[in-house]
Amino acid sequence: MKQILLIGLLFIFVVVIACESGTQTINIPLEKKCMQDSDCTAATCCHAKESVNKLYAPDCKSAMCTMSCEAGTLDCGQGKVKCVEKECQVVISG
């Protein structure tokens, strides 16, 4: 009887862990999903504070940006685009 109870508790534990690990990526919008840093790019052409998967990158061919270094953006090397826990994010240095 104790073995059955122990096996049942182990099964529940495994199911809970599996469900927890799967929910982390479910809530990530499709345009922000990634597997590695190279999957991501800036979400806007100028003064980007967000990042997206390259498949959803904006077309910046005709964009004209100011040369100012806006705080909390990718401007002037303040941050980098990274894939963090399977989500494209801007990571600000400092």
The 8 nearest C-alpha neighbors of each residue, nearest first, counted from 0:
[[1, 3, 2, 4, 5, 6, 7, 8],
 [2, 0, 4, 3, 5, 6, 7, 8],
 [3, 1, 5, 0, 4, 6, 7, 8],
 [2, 4, 6, 0, 5, 1, 7, 8],
 [3, 5, 7, 1, 2, 6, 8, 0],
 [4, 6, 2, 8, 7, 3, 1, 9],
 [7, 5, 9, 3, 4, 8, 2, 10],
 [6, 8, 4, 10, 5, 9, 3, 11],
 [9, 7, 11, 5, 10, 6, 12, 4],
 [8, 10, 12, 6, 7, 11, 5, 13],
 [9, 11, 7, 13, 8, 12, 6, 14],
 [12, 10, 14, 8, 9, 13, 15, 7],
 [11, 13, 9, 15, 10, 14, 8, 16],
 [14, 12, 10, 16, 11, 15, 17, 9],
 [15, 13, 17, 11, 12, 16, 18, 10],
 [14, 16, 18, 12, 17, 13, 11, 19],
 [17, 15, 19, 13, 18, 14, 12, 20],
 [18, 16, 14, 20, 15, 19, 13, 21],
 [17, 19, 15, 21, 16, 20, 14, 22],
 [20, 18, 16, 22, 21, 17, 15, 23],
 [19, 21, 17, 18, 22, 23, 16, 24],
 [20, 22, 18, 19, 23, 24, 17, 25],
 [23, 21, 25, 19, 24, 20, 18, 26],
 [22, 24, 21, 25, 20, 26, 19, 27],
 [23, 25, 27, 26, 22, 21, 85, 86],
 [26, 24, 22, 27, 23, 21, 28, 29],
 [25, 27, 24, 28, 23, 22, 29, 21],
 [26, 28, 24, 25, 32, 29, 31, 86],
 [29, 27, 31, 30, 26, 32, 25, 86],
 [28, 30, 32, 31, 27, 52, 33, 26],
 [29, 31, 52, 28, 51, 32, 55, 54],
 [30, 32, 51, 87, 52, 86, 29, 28],
 [33, 31, 86, 29, 85, 30, 87, 52],
 [34, 32, 85, 86, 38, 35, 82, 87],
 [33, 35, 85, 82, 38, 36, 32, 86],
 [34, 36, 82, 37, 38, 33, 85, 81],
 [37, 35, 82, 81, 38, 39, 80, 34],
 [36, 38, 39, 35, 40, 81, 82, 53],
 [39, 37, 36, 52, 33, 35, 53, 34],
 [40, 38, 52, 53, 37, 51, 87, 36],
 [39, 41, 50, 53, 51, 80, 52, 42],
 [40, 42, 50, 43, 47, 51, 49, 80],
 [41, 43, 50, 51, 49, 56, 47, 40],
 [44, 42, 47, 41, 45, 57, 46, 49],
 [43, 45, 59, 62, 47, 57, 46, 42],
 [44, 46, 64, 47, 43, 65, 62, 63],
 [45, 47, 72, 74, 73, 69, 48, 44],
 [48, 46, 43, 72, 45, 49, 73, 41],
 [47, 49, 72, 89, 46, 71, 73, 50],
 [50, 48, 42, 47, 89, 41, 88, 51],
 [49, 51, 42, 41, 88, 40, 87, 89],
 [52, 50, 31, 42, 39, 87, 40, 30],
 [51, 53, 39, 31, 54, 30, 38, 55],
 [54, 52, 56, 39, 55, 40, 38, 51],
 [53, 55, 52, 56, 30, 51, 38, 39],
 [56, 54, 53, 52, 30, 51, 57, 42],
 [57, 55, 53, 54, 42, 51, 58, 40],
 [58, 56, 59, 43, 55, 42, 44, 41],
 [59, 57, 60, 56, 44, 61, 62, 43],
 [58, 60, 62, 44, 61, 57, 43, 63],
 [61, 59, 62, 58, 63, 44, 57, 64],
 [60, 62, 59, 63, 58, 44, 64, 57],
 [63, 61, 59, 60, 64, 44, 45, 58],
 [64, 62, 61, 65, 45, 59, 44, 60],
 [65, 63, 45, 62, 66, 44, 46, 67],
 [64, 66, 67, 63, 45, 68, 46, 69],
 [65, 67, 64, 68, 74, 69, 75, 45],
 [68, 66, 65, 69, 74, 75, 64, 46],
 [67, 69, 74, 75, 70, 66, 46, 72],
 [68, 70, 67, 72, 74, 46, 71, 73],
 [69, 71, 72, 68, 74, 77, 73, 46],
 [72, 70, 69, 91, 48, 73, 77, 78],
 [73, 71, 48, 47, 74, 46, 70, 69],
 [72, 74, 78, 77, 47, 76, 46, 79],
 [75, 73, 68, 72, 76, 46, 77, 69],
 [76, 74, 77, 68, 73, 78, 69, 72],
 [75, 77, 78, 74, 73, 79, 92, 72],
 [78, 76, 73, 75, 92, 91, 74, 72],
 [79, 77, 91, 73, 92, 90, 76, 89],
 [80, 78, 90, 89, 81, 73, 91, 77],
 [79, 81, 89, 88, 40, 90, 39, 50],
 [82, 80, 36, 88, 87, 83, 79, 89],
 [81, 83, 36, 87, 86, 35, 85, 33],
 [84, 82, 86, 85, 81, 87, 88, 36],
 [83, 85, 86, 82, 24, 23, 34, 87],
 [84, 86, 33, 83, 34, 82, 32, 24],
 [87, 85, 32, 83, 82, 31, 33, 84],
 [88, 86, 82, 31, 51, 50, 39, 81],
 [89, 87, 50, 81, 80, 82, 86, 90],
 [88, 90, 80, 49, 79, 50, 81, 91],
 [89, 91, 78, 79, 88, 80, 92, 81],
 [90, 92, 78, 77, 89, 79, 71, 93],
 [93, 91, 78, 77, 90, 79, 76, 71],
 [92, 91, 77, 78, 90, 71, 76, 79]]
